[in-house]
Amino acid sequence: MRAAPVDDFEPPGRRLGRAGLVIAQVLVVTLFAFLAARLWYLQVPMWDHYREMAMANHHQQLIVPATRGQILDATGRPLVNNRTELVVSGDYHELMGMKDNGRKVLSDLSEVLDVSPEKLQQRMRLCGPEVSRPCWPGSPYQPVTLADDVEPSVALQIMERAGDFPGISAQAHAVRSYPQGGHAAQLVGYLQPITQEELEAREDLRTQFTGIDQVGRDGVEASYDAQLRGDAGKRVLGVNNHGEVMEVISETPPEPGMHLVTHIDLGVQKLAEKALAEGMAKARPRYKADSGAAVVLDVRTGGVVAMASLPTYDPAIWRGGIDQETFDEMLSEEAGEPLLSRAVQGTYPPGSTFKVSSLAAAAENGYSLRSTYACPGSVNLAGQNYQNYAGQGHGPISLHKAIVVSCNTVFYNLGYQMWKKDGGLYPEGEPEEAMANMARGFGFGSPTGIDLPYETSGRIPDREWKRTFWQETRENNCHRGEHGYPEVAKTDPSRAAYLKLLAYEQCVEGFQWRANEAVNFSIGQGDVLVTPLQLANAYAAVANGGTLHEPRIGRALVSADGSKVKEIEPVVRDRLPVSDKTLEYLQKALTEVPKKGTAAGAFAGFPQDKVSVAGKTGSADVRGRQVSSWFASYAPADDPQFAIAVLVSQGGTGGMTAAPIAREIYEGIYGFESPGQAEGEGGSGPAEPLLPGGEPPEDLPAIRPDGSIDVLDR
Amino acid sequence: MTTHLGAPRTRRAEFGRNAAGLARRLDWTLIVSVAALCAIGTLLVWSATVPGDGSDPLDSTEHLRRHLFHLVVGWTLCLAVASVDHRTIRAYAPIAYLVTVVLLALVLTPLGETINGSRGWIVIGGFQFQPSELAKVGLVLMLATLLGEPRDGEARPMTRDVLFCLVALAVPLALVMSQPDLGTTLVLGAIFLGMLTLSGAPVVWVAGMLVCGAVGAFCVWFFDVLKPYQVARIATLMNPTADPQGTGYNSNQALIAVGSGGFNGTGLFQGEQTHGQFVPEQHTDFIFTVAGEELGFVGAVLVIGLFGLILWRLLRTAQGCEKPYPRLLCVGAASWFGFQALINIGMCLGVVPVTGLPLPFVSYGGTAVVASMLALGLVLGVRSRDRGFV
């Protein structure tokens, strides 16, 4: 090709065109070079970034929840297991990909399921900031639940007419089942949809949470949630822009949760609940007997053999998600707060059962176990009169007898003297607080450390507590002390005046630990509060020679195929700060109570020669309420195996209501004939012992590789 | 060399005699470049239309076969146009222009069909085409005639010619805007500005038009002439990650597809983004993302390079022209292809707002292929006859 001839006489227009063409070529080169540079930037330095984004685009991670482990009693009988339920679900992307967003399919389905089509469409929506329930909280790559627990015939119809229901399927899902009904309900707890706070607090949940699964909210379901839950599987799906699954890229199968084998013996648990319920019924109508608890501990390990709390409820209410109204009712006082476990969350003044601590405090602080102590019908201490039970005196008696006959005045004196020794109202230097410190040594005033959530501490009051309490309430008290109670004065001027005086006193000297408080403390009254579990645990420590355990419900965790077993070892929390001599003295005293003392009536006819029961009754007063009935005990006295604490709130005296309940539990454990049976009211001949020889099963129930569980033969 | 043409000797005798000479005088660099682009484009169209469920590409060749048919028709017309003397064509330029304007007007009649929100199609029987693509050819021819042959014996276009040109632009522009088709509107404007600038028209007019263009763009932006989605697309360009599932979606997905290709690409038919259908309109407007993902930097930069080569050839041909008319034909084609390639690739690389424009010679689309090939034919014809040294 030849170059174009250059002509000086070319028209100027052409020249302009020429120059423009050169500029245009430069422009083209520049712009295209810029595009190439941009391309380089995107594809070479930014490659990793965009490859990751492409991966996120194309890969959808699906969490496959693991089957939750079962909760078993010591012999392998299920307290909570899983059952399959037929669930009808929809494929979100398939339905939304239809021209009418699946409206037709859902309306056909609504006829089969007998649910309104609007409801199905609502359930099909994905939950979001602007979409609230009913909606789907899970991933759109999971089957969206449209109806749960459907009849097999309905599920079959849907499966058979698959052509009529594109994108709809019926599958079997594992859901929690409660084969024991209301038995041990508070102990096993329940599951609830996970909250945002729980999600933020627990990393193990965050990484494998599907948006629909639930978390243990109470009971061992909560405390062993991580182990019961197992490890969710992961399935990475390759999807296209319309959400259609193109391939499975990788898959990690879920690791099913471990089974929790507990120390609970279902037989003893049921018996404890039955005995408690019957005992409470017997106390009525004279007493309200509104609630109660019975705790059976193995004193050798701290294992919880039974833990009953009444009123109880049927865990079937959790099926398919509880509505707010039912849930609120379960927590209400009118319904008796059945979700609350009285054994670990209920606090009551322990009454005379607390005297074991007071006796130990005296014995360890210079009061001789060989001396005698006056037990008058009443005593006058710091200007106030204190009565014995029913005003009855016993003359000078030993501390042993003071326990057996439950003499209050002996302990009043001891409490008063120790209070005075500490300086009374005006202590000099650090007061010893012997009584309170001994009570803490028995485990009162702090959680026992049982493997259950929401355990309460109870309360052991002393000078320091009083001062703190005073500081907290001072502002209000001082205000009331000055301005009185005008709203009360309108209707009851004398009461208002009394309240004003009280507030004024509290304001001025409310920090003082007064004599009457120390006196009441000595017999487990006043501001002392304990839980039935704390009391059972303290008596277990007395029984086993001074070892204070952390009670345990869980005995072992066993993998779903039985291959891995993780024993939950007993945990020793502390030793009682009591010498062996004192402990022996206490044990002897307690052993006589059911024979000659306050529980002798309740244990009349009990074969004490076979199994000797040691224990202490308690009848605790709370202002404005009826007396609460306690019995704390252990057996056999010579070789202790079990400690049992029974409480019936507003249930009368300990000997009248609580002790017979404990007796019935002992009879069941050891297979003794109960008085009722002897009279021919039920049963025939001596019953089979629930725990032969008082021994819990030595072995764990066998879990076979196929997942079946061999219940131990007892 | 005649075999290259494949023109039947039974055609007009004159054509036969000229064929050998024509083949010699054709710009083979340009032809090979365009053919290479067409080949790459064919593979990309094929890949983009294979479903991503792992099915054999050989089972989904419907788009491929139609695309090949378009190319055959396009190349045939191209060579036919190239073989005709451009002076002959110039005589029919006003008629060609009028035909395209009439077709554009027909779009607004019941014959028109709305596809993707734009009433830009005419459907007759099973045959459908986009008059706006043909309007580009018509406008190039008309402007080249008006600007390349000034009235009153002037050596270069004067004000009067420029005004005629403005009218010639205004009619199709108005019709295209009413479809509405922002992309083609911009291309028509670019063709006009390119040809006017390089026509030797009074500098005042050139500068004026450029200013008008800028002011027009500003007004369009400022006085809400653009549809909300168009405003959003421009806003998206400023910050593509602001709303990844909304208006920025296309742009963002295009970037992911291109970026994830890396230096070597994932291989033809292997692009996860392409086959997951994450990028919309992937066989037409966003075809370059397929090149980016599956052919990587190597393949995509080759596409850019080929466009550079084509434009260089077009502008070189223009430089070689003695007469303004053929020169302006080349300039018109260069403005068209250059603008469209820059905007299209720029959009796939996230540097230009998303605008519906096909990538010349690469994208799927019958009318677009035929129209570009016609324009190519015009340029080839110019080179073979008007170089002043034939």
Interface residues (C-beta under 8 A of the other chain):
Chain A: M1 R2 A4 P5 P11 P12 G13 R14 R15 L16 G17 R18 G20 L21 V22 A24 Q25 V28 V29 L31 F32 L35 A36 R38 L39 W40 L42 Q43 V44 M46 W47 H49 Y50 R51 M53 A54 N57 H58 G238 V239 N240 N241 H242 M246 E247
Chain B: G52 D53 G54 A155 R156 P157 G194 T197 L198 S199 G200 A201 V203 Q253 L255 I256 A257 V258 G259 S260 G261 G262 F263 E272 Q273 H275 G276 Q277 F278 G292 G296 F297 A300 V301 I304 G305 F307 G308 L311 W312 L315 R316 A318 Q319 G320 E322 P324 R327 V331 A334 G338 L342 I345 G346 L349 G350 V351 R387 G388 F389
